[in-house]
């Protein structure tokens, strides 16, 4: 594997990112990995490497570049302590839906420009807060994003007029949503609402809950990490990427 730091020019500043790819001259599909609210760290470098080992070029940007470089927490966050929540608001506040759309094109364009990335469709995977980011990216760049996975994504359905699920009409990608059980950020009622919205959308999707898995179960080293369910989730991600990005038609 080859891992390198890259800088991405964007409308709101320069974005630091990690790029991981196999040591090959072959052009491979691109995948954008969006971190959870704790930001870019070793766990996500390891996940990027694992995805890349399947034959992908993986870009993991510092989504909080407007506020800080990694590590974005200089203390051990203890949610929902006031200190941790204040820092979380500092990090996520600038990432408005419009900002996500602007960043989406920057990520897609820089990954597409890499010499070892194929010209075909790309995938994106989001965790926690960035499940909605991944969905918005698919709507913003339907020309390139053909596969979207969201694991323990929060607030995918809200009462707001900018609720993430409202972008579905603009999405052409194949979608996968893996939900945590008893997740306050995405309770059973919201999961059901998302399912109804997906049915109305009419595209290809899966929308399922992982029994016994708490919010954050996919992230190695985290307090909620669930090895068995994480392996199941990674198998779902692999199937999504392989079945979408490697098919002859790219769909």
TORTI-179833 format. One record per residue (C-alpha): residue number from 1; residue in one letter; x, y, z. Coordinates in pm, 1 decimal, decimal comma. Example, Ala and Ser with C-alpha at 12.3 -4.5 7.8 and 13.67 -1.06 7.14 Angstrom:
% TORTI-179833
[atom 1 "A" [1230,0 -450,0 780,0]]
[atom 2 "S" [1367,0 -106,0 714,0]]
% end
This chain:
% TORTI-179833
[atom 1 "X" [0,0 0,0 0,0]]
[atom 2 "X" [106,6 357,2 -70,1]]
[atom 3 "X" [-18,9 627,6 167,3]]
[atom 4 "X" [43,1 996,5 114,4]]
[atom 5 "X" [-74,7 1329,8 246,1]]
[atom 6 "X" [-243,1 1556,3 -9,1]]
[atom 7 "X" [-377,3 1910,7 -5,6]]
[atom 8 "X" [-709,6 1982,1 -171,6]]
[atom 9 "X" [-784,6 2335,2 -292,3]]
[atom 10 "X" [-1140,1 2434,3 -204,8]]
[atom 11 "X" [-1357,4 2742,3 -199,7]]
[atom 12 "X" [-1325,8 2773,4 178,5]]
[atom 13 "X" [-955,7 2692,9 216,4]]
[atom 14 "X" [-700,2 2416,0 174,3]]
[atom 15 "X" [-810,0 2069,4 286,2]]
[atom 16 "X" [-558,7 1823,5 426,0]]
[atom 17 "X" [-631,2 1461,9 337,1]]
[atom 18 "X" [-493,9 1109,5 334,3]]
[atom 19 "X" [-473,1 919,6 5,3]]
[atom 20 "X" [-419,0 542,7 15,9]]
[atom 21 "X" [-383,9 313,1 -283,4]]
[atom 22 "X" [-235,0 -22,3 -382,6]]
[atom 23 "X" [118,0 -19,6 -522,0]]
[atom 24 "X" [16,3 -78,9 -881,1]]
[atom 25 "X" [12,7 101,7 -1214,2]]
[atom 26 "X" [-344,1 -10,7 -1277,9]]
[atom 27 "X" [-617,5 253,9 -1276,8]]
[atom 28 "X" [-859,5 175,6 -994,7]]
[atom 29 "X" [-1199,4 308,2 -882,9]]
[atom 30 "X" [-1198,3 591,7 -631,6]]
[atom 31 "X" [-1364,2 586,9 -290,5]]
[atom 32 "X" [-1413,0 884,3 -58,2]]
[atom 33 "X" [-1417,6 798,9 310,6]]
[atom 34 "X" [-1573,4 1055,2 544,6]]
[atom 35 "X" [-1482,4 1032,4 911,5]]
[atom 36 "X" [-1707,0 1047,5 1214,9]]
[atom 37 "X" [-1717,4 1347,8 1450,1]]
[atom 38 "X" [-1384,6 1256,0 1610,3]]
[atom 39 "X" [-1208,5 1329,5 1284,0]]
[atom 40 "X" [-920,7 1181,9 1088,9]]
[atom 41 "X" [-715,7 948,1 1308,7]]
[atom 42 "X" [-544,5 609,4 1301,0]]
[atom 43 "X" [-869,1 411,8 1302,4]]
[atom 44 "X" [-970,4 577,5 975,2]]
[atom 45 "X" [-623,7 540,8 826,2]]
[atom 46 "X" [-657,3 170,0 896,6]]
[atom 47 "X" [-1005,9 156,7 744,4]]
[atom 48 "X" [-878,5 340,5 436,2]]
[atom 49 "X" [-601,7 84,9 398,0]]
[atom 50 "X" [-845,3 -202,2 430,3]]
[atom 51 "X" [-1074,6 -57,6 164,3]]
[atom 52 "X" [-776,3 11,5 -62,5]]
[atom 53 "X" [-661,1 -348,7 -27,6]]
[atom 54 "X" [-977,5 -443,6 -214,9]]
[atom 55 "X" [-850,4 -255,8 -518,7]]
[atom 56 "X" [-950,5 104,8 -462,6]]
[atom 57 "X" [-788,9 445,8 -428,4]]
[atom 58 "X" [-922,1 589,9 -103,5]]
[atom 59 "X" [-934,3 959,0 -14,0]]
[atom 60 "X" [-999,3 1046,3 352,5]]
[atom 61 "X" [-1022,9 1423,5 395,3]]
[atom 62 "X" [-1009,1 1623,6 714,8]]
[atom 63 "X" [-1373,0 1725,9 696,2]]
[atom 64 "X" [-1317,4 1976,5 977,8]]
[atom 65 "X" [-1043,8 2167,9 793,2]]
[atom 66 "X" [-1223,1 2498,8 849,5]]
[atom 67 "X" [-1171,2 2461,7 1223,5]]
[atom 68 "X" [-871,2 2239,3 1297,8]]
[atom 69 "X" [-612,6 1993,3 1175,3]]
[atom 70 "X" [-608,2 1642,7 1325,7]]
[atom 71 "X" [-636,1 1556,9 1603,0]]
[atom 72 "X" [-947,6 1773,0 1618,0]]
[atom 73 "X" [-996,7 1689,8 1987,1]]
[atom 74 "X" [-699,3 1770,2 2210,6]]
[atom 75 "X" [-866,8 1587,2 2498,1]]
[atom 76 "X" [-1049,4 1256,2 2541,0]]
[atom 77 "X" [-1410,3 1343,9 2451,1]]
[atom 78 "X" [-1661,9 1225,0 2706,2]]
[atom 79 "X" [-2002,9 1274,2 2546,3]]
[atom 80 "X" [-2234,0 1429,3 2644,8]]
[atom 81 "X" [-2012,0 1640,8 2870,4]]
[atom 82 "X" [-2039,6 2016,3 2818,8]]
[atom 83 "X" [-1676,2 2045,5 2711,1]]
[atom 84 "X" [-1709,3 1772,1 2447,9]]
[atom 85 "X" [-2038,7 1906,3 2316,4]]
[atom 86 "X" [-1898,4 2259,4 2287,7]]
[atom 87 "X" [-1607,0 2128,6 2083,8]]
[atom 88 "X" [-1841,6 1923,2 1869,2]]
[atom 89 "X" [-2045,3 2233,3 1788,1]]
[atom 90 "X" [-1725,9 2421,0 1696,2]]
[atom 91 "X" [-1632,7 2146,3 1452,4]]
[atom 92 "X" [-1966,8 2074,1 1293,5]]
[atom 93 "X" [-2112,9 2424,9 1291,3]]
[atom 94 "X" [-1933,3 2536,4 973,3]]
[atom 95 "X" [-2034,5 2215,5 792,8]]
[atom 96 "X" [-2371,1 2339,8 674,2]]
[atom 97 "X" [-2554,3 2158,8 393,3]]
[atom 98 "X" [-2422,1 2418,5 147,1]]
[atom 99 "X" [-2067,6 2370,7 275,8]]
[atom 100 "X" [-2100,8 1995,3 231,9]]
[atom 101 "X" [-2203,4 2047,4 -129,5]]
[atom 102 "X" [-1903,2 2272,6 -195,5]]
[atom 103 "X" [-1666,0 2027,8 -30,7]]
[atom 104 "X" [-1818,5 1735,9 -220,3]]
[atom 105 "X" [-1706,7 1869,5 -554,7]]
[atom 106 "X" [-1359,5 1943,8 -422,2]]
[atom 107 "X" [-1321,7 1585,5 -299,4]]
[atom 108 "X" [-1457,3 1430,9 -617,1]]
[atom 109 "X" [-1248,7 1649,7 -846,0]]
[atom 110 "X" [-918,6 1593,6 -666,5]]
[atom 111 "X" [-972,1 1218,4 -649,3]]
[atom 112 "X" [-1068,5 1204,7 -1017,1]]
[atom 113 "X" [-748,2 1391,6 -1102,4]]
[atom 114 "X" [-523,0 1129,8 -940,6]]
[atom 115 "X" [-319,5 942,7 -1204,8]]
[atom 116 "X" [-413,0 597,4 -1070,2]]
[atom 117 "X" [-788,2 660,6 -1047,9]]
[atom 118 "X" [-1010,4 524,2 -1323,3]]
[atom 119 "X" [-1257,2 741,5 -1511,2]]
[atom 120 "X" [-1554,1 536,7 -1396,9]]
[atom 121 "X" [-1791,9 590,3 -1105,7]]
[atom 122 "X" [-1684,0 648,5 -746,1]]
[atom 123 "X" [-1813,3 547,5 -406,8]]
[atom 124 "X" [-1845,6 732,8 -77,5]]
[atom 125 "X" [-1885,8 602,9 276,6]]
[atom 126 "X" [-1985,3 808,6 579,5]]
[atom 127 "X" [-1999,0 733,4 949,5]]
[atom 128 "X" [-2208,2 899,3 1219,7]]
[atom 129 "X" [-2241,7 1270,6 1133,1]]
[atom 130 "X" [-2114,6 1209,9 779,4]]
[atom 131 "X" [-2383,9 964,4 675,9]]
[atom 132 "X" [-2579,0 1269,9 567,2]]
[atom 133 "X" [-2265,0 1417,5 408,4]]
[atom 134 "X" [-2228,2 1106,2 191,1]]
[atom 135 "X" [-2591,0 1130,5 81,6]]
[atom 136 "X" [-2558,7 1499,1 0,0]]
[atom 137 "X" [-2243,5 1424,9 -199,1]]
[atom 138 "X" [-2432,4 1175,9 -412,0]]
[atom 139 "X" [-2697,9 1437,6 -485,4]]
[atom 140 "X" [-2438,0 1706,2 -556,2]]
[atom 141 "X" [-2230,7 1486,2 -789,2]]
[atom 142 "X" [-2458,0 1227,3 -950,6]]
[atom 143 "X" [-2220,5 1236,7 -1247,3]]
[atom 144 "X" [-1954,4 1049,3 -1047,0]]
[atom 145 "X" [-2097,0 905,1 -725,6]]
[atom 146 "X" [-2256,8 565,4 -792,0]]
[atom 147 "X" [-2234,2 399,2 -448,8]]
[atom 148 "X" [-2309,5 540,8 -103,5]]
[atom 149 "X" [-2280,4 368,0 233,5]]
[atom 150 "X" [-2380,7 519,0 566,9]]
[atom 151 "X" [-2302,3 345,8 895,3]]
[atom 152 "X" [-2469,2 461,2 1218,2]]
[atom 153 "X" [-2560,6 781,8 1037,3]]
[atom 154 "X" [-2734,3 1037,6 1253,2]]
[atom 155 "X" [-3027,9 1267,9 1177,3]]
[atom 156 "X" [-3079,2 1142,2 824,8]]
[atom 157 "X" [-3446,6 1233,9 860,5]]
[atom 158 "X" [-3550,7 1549,8 1043,5]]
[atom 159 "X" [-3836,6 1799,1 1036,8]]
[atom 160 "X" [-3610,6 2062,8 882,2]]
[atom 161 "X" [-3652,7 2184,3 526,3]]
[atom 162 "X" [-3287,6 2085,7 473,3]]
[atom 163 "X" [-3328,0 1731,9 608,0]]
[atom 164 "X" [-3076,8 1500,5 433,5]]
[atom 165 "X" [-3343,3 1262,7 303,3]]
[atom 166 "X" [-3493,3 1543,5 95,1]]
[atom 167 "X" [-3199,9 1525,8 -147,8]]
[atom 168 "X" [-3297,2 1173,2 -258,2]]
[atom 169 "X" [-3463,5 1285,0 -584,7]]
[atom 170 "X" [-3123,2 1406,3 -705,7]]
[atom 171 "X" [-2943,2 1082,4 -620,1]]
[atom 172 "X" [-2860,1 820,5 -883,7]]
[atom 173 "X" [-2633,3 606,9 -667,1]]
[atom 174 "X" [-2696,5 267,5 -511,2]]
[atom 175 "X" [-2748,3 326,4 -136,6]]
[atom 176 "X" [-2676,4 130,3 179,8]]
[atom 177 "X" [-2782,1 241,3 528,6]]
[atom 178 "X" [-2665,5 41,3 829,7]]
[atom 179 "X" [-2821,7 168,7 1153,4]]
[atom 180 "X" [-2731,5 118,1 1516,4]]
[atom 181 "X" [-2988,8 -18,4 1757,3]]
[atom 182 "X" [-3143,7 226,4 2005,4]]
[atom 183 "X" [-2961,2 521,1 1850,4]]
[atom 184 "X" [-3085,2 855,7 1982,2]]
[atom 185 "X" [-2954,4 1029,2 1670,6]]
[atom 186 "X" [-3151,3 792,5 1444,5]]
[atom 187 "X" [-3434,7 626,0 1639,9]]
[atom 188 "X" [-3658,2 351,1 1504,7]]
[atom 189 "X" [-3921,7 599,6 1389,8]]
[atom 190 "X" [-3669,0 792,1 1183,5]]
[atom 191 "X" [-3535,5 469,0 1032,1]]
[atom 192 "X" [-3890,0 381,0 929,7]]
[atom 193 "X" [-3940,2 726,9 778,7]]
[atom 194 "X" [-3616,5 689,9 585,7]]
[atom 195 "X" [-3738,8 355,4 455,8]]
[atom 196 "X" [-4059,7 513,1 328,4]]
[atom 197 "X" [-3863,2 792,5 160,7]]
[atom 198 "X" [-3636,0 537,0 -3,8]]
[atom 199 "X" [-3934,8 342,1 -132,7]]
[atom 200 "X" [-4078,3 659,2 -283,4]]
[atom 201 "X" [-3739,2 742,1 -434,2]]
[atom 202 "X" [-3741,0 411,2 -619,9]]
[atom 203 "X" [-3368,9 349,5 -658,2]]
[atom 204 "X" [-3155,4 57,0 -540,4]]
[atom 205 "X" [-3102,6 53,7 -164,0]]
[atom 206 "X" [-3077,1 -138,4 162,7]]
[atom 207 "X" [-3190,8 6,8 494,4]]
[atom 208 "X" [-3127,2 -214,5 795,5]]
[atom 209 "X" [-3057,5 -211,4 1168,4]]
[atom 210 "X" [-2773,5 -405,8 1330,9]]
[atom 211 "X" [-2908,3 -584,2 1636,7]]
[atom 212 "X" [-2700,5 -529,1 1949,4]]
[atom 213 "X" [-2478,6 -271,2 1779,6]]
[atom 214 "X" [-2449,8 70,0 1941,7]]
[atom 215 "X" [-2379,2 398,7 1768,3]]
[atom 216 "X" [-2016,0 382,5 1655,0]]
[atom 217 "X" [-1994,8 4,2 1629,8]]
[atom 218 "X" [-1796,7 14,4 1304,0]]
[atom 219 "X" [-1494,6 206,4 1433,9]]
[atom 220 "X" [-1205,2 -6,4 1567,1]]
[atom 221 "X" [-1081,2 107,6 1904,8]]
[atom 222 "X" [-1398,0 296,9 1988,2]]
[atom 223 "X" [-1602,7 234,3 2301,0]]
[atom 224 "X" [-1894,0 100,4 2095,7]]
[atom 225 "X" [-1686,2 -117,0 1860,8]]
[atom 226 "X" [-1860,6 -447,7 1791,2]]
[atom 227 "X" [-1616,6 -678,8 1607,3]]
[atom 228 "X" [-1874,9 -924,2 1473,4]]
[atom 229 "X" [-2115,5 -659,3 1350,1]]
[atom 230 "X" [-1829,5 -447,4 1218,4]]
[atom 231 "X" [-1716,1 -739,1 1002,4]]
[atom 232 "X" [-2069,0 -776,4 874,8]]
[atom 233 "X" [-2079,8 -405,4 795,8]]
[atom 234 "X" [-1748,3 -414,8 614,5]]
[atom 235 "X" [-1869,7 -711,5 408,4]]
[atom 236 "X" [-2175,9 -505,6 312,1]]
[atom 237 "X" [-1952,5 -214,6 213,8]]
[atom 238 "X" [-1729,6 -439,7 5,8]]
[atom 239 "X" [-2027,0 -592,1 -173,5]]
[atom 240 "X" [-2167,8 -246,5 -246,4]]
[atom 241 "X" [-1841,4 -113,4 -386,8]]
[atom 242 "X" [-1751,8 -424,9 -584,4]]
[atom 243 "X" [-2102,6 -469,4 -721,3]]
[atom 244 "X" [-2135,7 -105,1 -825,2]]
[atom 245 "X" [-1794,3 27,8 -916,1]]
[atom 246 "X" [-1662,8 -286,1 -1083,0]]
[atom 247 "X" [-1967,9 -383,4 -1290,8]]
[atom 248 "X" [-1929,5 -345,2 -1670,0]]
[atom 249 "X" [-2179,7 -61,8 -1683,2]]
[atom 250 "X" [-2056,4 98,4 -1362,0]]
[atom 251 "X" [-2403,7 90,7 -1208,6]]
% end
